[in-house]
Amino acid sequence: EDRRDAARTYIESVGGTLHGFWYGFGTHDGYTLWEAPDNVSMAAVALALAGGGAIASLDTTVLLTVDETLEALTRAGQIGYRVPGS
């Protein structure tokens, strides 16, 4: 079944954008790439889909832009982490 329009509707309901939808062989039968305004919006869609019973397994990966990663690296250098026992 072509579920792209349904997925787009759910994602857009939280202000997100669907960038791609694929079926595959392997651990999961379907893959989507989408953007949401924040992690809570993304989680709301994921929880709604999983709670509906149509999805047996769901993995999410939050992606960072290069600029976000560079900012995280800068901040990490300012934390002053100490290894336990040192």
C-alpha positions in Angstrom: 0.0 0.0 0.0 1.2 3.5 -0.8 1.4 5.2 2.6 3.2 8.4 1.5 0.1 10.6 1.7 -0.9 9.3 5.1 2.7 9.8 6.4 2.8 13.3 5.0 -0.5 14.2 6.7 0.7 12.9 10.1 4.0 14.7 9.8 2.5 18.0 8.6 0.0 18.0 11.4 2.9 18.8 13.8 4.5 21.3 11.4 6.9 18.8 9.9 8.0 18.1 6.3 8.3 14.6 4.7 11.4 14.5 2.6 11.3 10.8 1.5 9.5 7.5 2.0 11.0 4.1 1.0 10.3 0.4 1.5 13.2 -1.9 2.1 14.4 -5.3 3.0 16.1 -5.9 6.4 15.4 -4.9 9.9 12.6 -2.6 9.0 10.1 -2.6 6.1 9.8 1.1 5.7 12.0 4.2 6.1 11.2 7.8 6.1 13.2 11.0 6.2 11.4 13.9 7.7 12.0 17.1 9.5 10.1 18.4 12.5 10.2 21.7 14.3 11.5 20.0 17.5 12.0 16.6 19.1 8.7 16.7 21.0 6.8 17.1 17.7 8.7 14.2 16.2 8.0 12.1 19.3 4.3 12.9 19.2 4.0 11.4 15.6 6.2 8.4 16.5 4.1 7.7 19.6 0.8 8.1 17.7 1.9 5.7 15.0 3.3 3.1 17.4 0.3 3.4 19.7 -2.0 2.7 16.7 -0.6 -0.8 16.4 0.4 -0.6 12.8 4.1 -0.4 13.5 5.8 -3.3 15.3 9.2 -1.7 15.5 10.3 1.9 15.3 13.7 3.5 15.4 14.4 7.2 15.2 17.6 9.0 14.6 18.0 12.8 15.3 20.3 14.3 12.8 22.5 17.4 13.4 23.5 19.8 10.8 27.3 20.4 10.4 26.8 23.8 12.1 25.0 22.2 15.1 27.8 19.6 15.4 30.5 22.2 15.4 28.6 24.1 18.1 28.3 20.9 20.1 32.0 20.3 19.8 32.8 23.8 20.9 30.5 23.4 23.9 32.0 20.0 24.7 35.4 21.6 24.9 34.2 24.0 27.5 32.6 21.4 29.9 35.9 20.3 31.5 34.9 16.6 31.9 37.0 14.6 34.3 37.3 10.8 33.8 36.2 8.9 36.9 39.1 8.1 39.2 41.4 10.7 37.8 
